[in-house]
């Protein structure tokens, strides 16, 4: 029982550290929501805008994309631009997560 107060202090410290990390992760989510990623496909015929979380904010299709092209190709261009935007958002998230320092666990 003599170790109980020290053990409780370690648990309290662990709880505080986890709250700090949780707060930083929430802050990171907010920061990512404010970032904008823009990708293109088909030489710029299709442009997709997303936020840093990968949420698609807009799709712009150049009128030239309709000239002498079939709907299937246009659909492929749109999907390619969306996939690239979401990939970049995932890369951004991973890069930002690496900045969140892992905290050492206190001995129990």
Secondary structure as UniProt FT lines:
FT   TURN            2..3
FT   HELIX           4..33
FT   STRAND          36..41
FT   TURN            42..45
FT   STRAND          46..51
FT   TURN            52..53
FT   STRAND          56..61
FT   HELIX           63..66
FT   TURN            67..68
FT   HELIX           71..99
//
